[in-house]
């Protein structure tokens, strides 16, 4: 990528890496199992529209979103594949859900009734995915048998097509396999109980990224690929039972905007939390906490300049930060590229420094940071 095609900061989205990752996931998935691509939260910060187009071209059976607005935006841009929302949609938005053919997760009879009323009103059929709570504790019908009749009633309402049934693993990315096996057993038991009452589903899905890589016997009819699409592993995930080669899709870059040398005793940035103990070359970079570079990375975390890690000195400001480049063999210059994370260094390093997970790192890259798409 030419440094001249962005001014202060950008993320480069490598669509060839995205395609590569999807091909790797296809090889890991049980033959005959569909893959839903999770592109919620603007594809974890990567840009939902371009990401969705690439994944659909690669063979994704459909898309998973978090909100009805995310789905409607893609529909308005010509995306026609099946889409489902994974969580909550307010009843005031069911008109759009039915109008734009966005499959809804249903975890209460009241939700099903409201969707049924809207579907009948529009003269359409609304596909639903029954959500079962097998141990995540968020949303979902209970799997202890007490809400089986409610599920049956929800699936037999007019205008409703009970297309899918799903659940979420809580610990598939840990070594607590016993809990994952327990969740899967509850899931299958509830599906069997519904089948005995005449309720059958086209698609059963419970595997997330960790489930795809670690529990191939649980792939069923469909899996939901999330973080691994973007070349990152679920944090702390034990070794996959399948071979997979993932490539980072997002590279976050900034630019050097100023270079100067300060004397011993000079202080840097707000609060004067850094004092130069030697003549120090201070390189100012055009990126700050308003771009998503957390202020918690002040005074110590390193950015990459000229292939070398250089520590941030002083507090990160809203629009810029300063790094110590005194020890670089080649002097930086205005316009030089600075790497925050990507193929040179993983987003996991930022996550570890902040005590969080890589999902949050890519999602937190600010909207004013330009997305540049390469490859594809």
C-alpha positions in Angstrom: 0.0 0.0 0.0 1.3 3.5 -0.9 1.6 5.8 2.1 0.2 8.6 0.0 -3.3 7.2 -0.1 -4.1 8.1 3.5 -3.4 11.3 5.4 -3.1 10.6 9.1 -4.4 7.1 9.9 -6.1 4.2 8.1 -6.9 0.6 8.4 -6.0 -1.6 5.5 -8.5 -4.4 5.0 -7.0 -7.3 3.0 -9.8 -9.0 1.2 -7.5 -11.6 -0.2 -6.6 -12.6 3.4 -10.4 -12.7 4.2 -11.0 -15.0 1.2 -8.1 -17.2 2.3 -9.5 -17.5 5.8 -12.9 -18.4 4.6 -11.4 -21.2 2.4 -9.5 -22.4 5.5 -12.7 -22.5 7.5 -14.5 -24.4 4.7 -11.8 -27.1 4.9 -12.3 -27.3 8.7 -16.1 -27.6 8.5 -17.9 -30.9 8.2 -19.0 -31.5 4.5 -22.6 -30.5 4.0 -22.6 -27.9 6.8 -23.4 -24.3 5.9 -21.3 -21.4 7.1 -23.0 -18.3 8.4 -20.5 -15.3 8.3 -20.8 -13.0 11.3 -20.5 -9.4 10.1 -22.2 -7.7 13.1 -20.6 -4.6 14.6 -19.5 -3.5 11.1 -17.8 -6.8 10.6 -15.9 -6.4 13.9 -14.7 -3.0 12.6 -13.6 -4.3 9.2 -16.6 -2.8 7.2 -19.7 -4.9 6.8 -20.5 -4.2 3.2 -17.2 -5.0 1.5 -16.6 -7.9 3.9 -20.1 -9.3 3.2 -19.6 -9.1 -0.5 -16.3 -11.0 -0.3 -17.7 -13.7 2.0 -20.8 -14.2 -0.2 -18.6 -14.6 -3.2 -16.6 -17.2 -1.3 -19.7 -19.3 -0.5 -21.1 -18.0 2.8 -24.7 -19.3 3.1 -25.8 -16.2 5.0 -24.9 -13.4 7.4 -25.3 -12.9 11.1 -26.0 -9.4 12.4 -26.6 -7.9 15.8 -29.3 -5.2 14.9 -32.0 -4.7 12.4 -30.3 -1.5 11.2 -27.2 -3.5 10.3 -29.3 -5.8 8.2 -31.4 -3.1 6.5 -28.3 -1.2 5.6 -26.9 -4.3 3.8 -30.2 -4.9 2.1 -30.3 -1.4 0.8 -26.9 -2.0 -0.7 -28.1 -5.0 -2.7 -27.2 -7.9 -0.4 -29.9 -10.5 -1.0 -28.5 -13.6 0.9 -30.3 -14.8 4.1 -29.6 -12.7 7.1 -30.4 -13.3 10.8 -30.1 -11.1 13.9 -28.5 -13.0 16.7 -30.1 -11.2 19.7 -32.6 -8.5 20.5 -34.8 -6.6 18.1 -37.4 -4.2 19.6 -41.0 -4.9 18.5 -41.2 -1.5 17.0 -38.7 -2.7 14.4 -40.6 -5.9 13.4 -42.1 -4.1 10.5 -38.6 -3.7 9.0 -37.6 -7.2 9.9 -40.5 -8.7 7.9 -40.3 -6.1 5.1 -36.6 -6.7 4.5 -36.7 -10.5 5.1 -34.4 -10.5 8.1 -34.7 -13.7 10.0 -35.3 -13.1 13.7 -34.1 -14.9 16.8 -37.1 -15.8 19.0 -36.7 -16.5 22.7 -40.1 -15.8 24.0 -43.7 -16.5 23.0 -44.5 -12.7 23.0 -41.8 -12.0 20.4 -43.2 -14.8 18.2 -46.7 -13.4 18.5 -45.7 -9.9 17.6 -43.7 -11.2 14.6 -46.7 -13.3 13.5 -49.0 -10.3 13.7 -46.7 -8.3 11.5 -46.1 -11.0 9.0 -49.9 -11.6 8.6 -50.4 -7.8 8.3 -47.8 -7.7 5.4 -49.0 -10.9 3.9 -45.6 -12.5 4.2 -43.9 -15.3 6.0 -41.3 -14.5 8.7 -38.4 -17.0 9.2 -37.4 -17.4 12.8 -34.6 -19.1 14.6 -35.6 -20.4 18.1 -33.0 -19.4 20.6 -32.3 -21.9 23.4 -30.4 -21.0 26.6 -28.2 -24.0 27.2 -26.0 -22.3 29.7 -24.9 -18.8 28.5 -27.5 -17.2 30.7 -28.4 -14.3 28.4 -31.4 -14.8 26.3 -33.2 -18.0 25.1 -36.0 -20.4 26.0 -35.2 -22.6 28.9 -34.1 -26.1 28.1 -35.4 -27.8 31.3 -38.7 -28.7 29.6 -40.7 -25.9 31.3 -41.0 -23.8 28.1 -41.3 -26.5 25.5 -45.0 -25.8 24.9 -44.3 -22.1 24.5 -41.8 -23.0 21.7 -44.3 -25.3 20.0 -46.9 -22.4 20.1 -44.3 -20.0 18.8 -43.5 -22.2 15.8 -47.1 -22.9 14.8 -48.3 -19.3 14.7 -49.6 -18.0 11.3 -47.0 -16.3 9.1 -44.1 -17.9 11.0 -41.6 -20.4 9.5 -39.6 -22.1 12.2 -36.5 -22.3 10.0 -33.6 -22.6 12.6 -32.8 -23.4 16.2 -29.6 -22.3 17.8 -27.7 -21.7 21.0 -24.4 -20.1 22.1 -21.4 -21.8 23.6 -20.2 -20.1 26.7 -16.8 -21.8 27.1 -15.8 -23.5 23.9 -12.7 -21.3 23.7 -11.5 -22.7 27.1 -10.5 -26.1 28.3 -13.8 -26.6 30.0 -15.0 -29.2 27.5 -17.3 -30.7 30.1 -19.5 -27.6 30.1 -19.5 -27.4 26.3 -20.5 -31.1 26.1 -23.2 -30.4 28.6 -24.5 -27.4 26.6 -24.6 -29.5 23.4 -26.5 -32.3 25.2 -29.1 -29.9 26.4 -29.4 -28.4 22.9 -30.0 -31.8 21.3 -32.3 -33.0 24.0 -34.6 -30.0 23.5 -34.6 -30.4 19.8 -35.5 -34.0 20.2 -38.4 -33.1 22.5 -39.7 -30.6 20.0 -39.4 -33.2 17.2 -41.6 -35.5 19.2 -44.2 -32.7 19.2 -44.0 -32.3 15.4 -41.6 -29.3 15.4 -38.7 -29.7 13.0 -36.1 -27.3 11.9 -34.2 -26.9 8.7 -31.0 -25.6 10.3 -29.6 -26.4 13.8 -26.5 -24.4 14.8 -24.5 -23.9 17.9 -20.9 -23.7 16.9 -19.1 -20.4 17.0 -15.4 -19.9 15.9 -14.0 -22.0 18.8 -16.7 -24.6 18.3 -15.8 -24.9 14.6 -12.2 -25.5 15.3 -12.5 -27.8 18.4 -15.8 -29.7 18.2 -16.4 -30.9 14.6 -18.9 -33.5 15.9 -21.1 -30.5 16.8 -21.2 -28.7 13.4 -24.7 -30.0 12.6 -26.4 -28.2 9.7 -24.8 -24.8 10.1 -22.0 -23.0 11.9 -21.4 -19.4 12.7 -17.8 -18.1 11.8 -16.8 -14.9 13.6 -13.4 -13.8 14.7 -11.5 -16.5 12.7 -12.9 -14.9 9.5 -10.7 -11.9 10.3 -7.6 -13.9 11.0 -7.6 -13.9 14.8 -8.1 -16.8 17.2 -10.6 -16.6 20.1 -8.4 -15.5 23.0 -7.1 -18.3 25.2 -8.6 -21.0 22.8 -6.9 -24.4 23.2 -5.3 -25.9 20.1 -7.7 -26.6 17.3 -8.3 -30.3 16.4 -8.2 -29.3 12.7 -5.3 -27.6 10.9 -6.0 -24.0 10.0 -3.9 -21.2 8.6 -5.3 -17.8 9.4 -4.1 -14.4 8.1 -4.8 -11.1 9.7 -7.3 -9.1 7.6 -6.9 -5.7 9.3 -3.7 -3.7 9.4 -3.9 -0.4 11.3 -1.5 2.3 10.2 -0.7 5.9 11.1 1.7 8.5 9.9 4.6 10.5 11.4 3.6 14.1 11.5 6.5 15.8 13.3 10.0 14.9 14.6 12.1 16.9 17.0 14.8 16.4 19.7 14.2 17.6 23.3 16.8 18.1 26.0 17.2 16.3 29.3 14.4 17.4 31.7 11.9 18.2 29.0 8.4 16.8 29.7 5.9 15.4 27.2 2.1 15.6 26.8 -0.7 16.4 29.2 0.0 16.0 32.9 3.8 15.9 32.3 4.0 12.1 33.0 7.1 11.6 31.0 10.4 13.4 31.6 13.4 13.0 29.3 16.4 11.5 31.0 18.6 11.9 27.9 18.4 14.1 24.8 15.3 12.4 23.3 14.0 12.2 19.7 10.3 12.7 20.0 8.3 11.5 17.0 4.7 12.7 16.9 2.2 10.3 15.3 -1.2 11.3 13.9 -3.3 9.0 15.9 -5.0 9.3 19.3 -7.7 8.0 21.6 -10.5 9.5 19.4 -9.2 7.1 16.7 -9.4 4.1 19.1 -5.9 4.1 20.5 -6.7 3.7 24.1 -5.2 6.2 26.5 -4.4 3.3 28.8 -1.5 2.5 26.3 0.2 5.8 27.3 3.8 5.7 28.6 5.1 2.3 27.5 3.2 0.6 24.7 5.1 0.4 21.5 4.2 1.4 17.9 6.2 0.0 15.0 8.3 2.5 12.9 10.8 1.2 10.4 10.2 -2.3 11.6 11.3 -1.5 15.1 9.1 -1.1 18.2 9.2 2.4 19.7 7.6 3.2 23.1 4.8 5.8 23.5 5.9 8.5 25.8 3.6 10.7 27.8 -0.2 10.5 27.6 -1.9 9.7 24.4 -3.9 12.7 23.2 -7.2 12.8 21.4 -5.7 13.2 18.0 -2.0 12.3 18.3 0.6 10.6 20.4 4.4 10.8 20.8 6.9 8.0 20.7 10.6 7.8 21.5 12.6 7.1 18.3 16.0 8.0 19.8 17.4 4.5 19.3 16.3 4.0 15.7 19.2 3.5 13.3 17.4 5.3 10.5 15.8 8.6 11.4 12.1 8.8 10.9 10.7 11.5 8.7 7.3 13.2 8.3 5.1 11.0 6.3 6.7 7.7 7.4 4.2 4.8 8.1 3.6 3.7 11.6 2.1 0.3 12.4 -0.3 -0.1 15.3 -1.2 -3.8 14.6 -1.6 -6.2 11.7 0.7 -8.6 9.9 3.8 -7.0 11.6 2.3 -7.4 15.1 -0.9 -9.0 16.3 -3.9 -7.2 17.7 -3.5 -9.7 20.5 -0.6 -7.6 21.8 -2.8 -4.6 22.3 -5.5 -6.7 23.8 -3.0 -8.2 26.3 -1.7 -4.7 27.2 -5.2 -3.5 27.8 -6.4 -6.6 29.6 -9.1 -7.3 27.0 -9.7 -9.4 24.0 -8.9 -9.0 20.3 -12.6 -8.6 19.4 -12.7 -5.3 21.2 -9.5 -4.1 19.6 -10.7 -4.3 16.0 -14.2 -3.1 17.0 -12.8 0.0 18.7 -10.9 1.4 15.7 -12.7 4.7 15.3 -15.1 5.5 12.5 -13.0 8.5 11.4 -10.1 6.1 10.6 -10.4 5.5 6.9 -11.0 2.0 5.7 -8.9 1.1 2.6 -9.7 -2.2 0.8 -7.0 -4.1 -1.0 -7.0 -7.4 -2.9 -10.3 -9.1 -3.7 
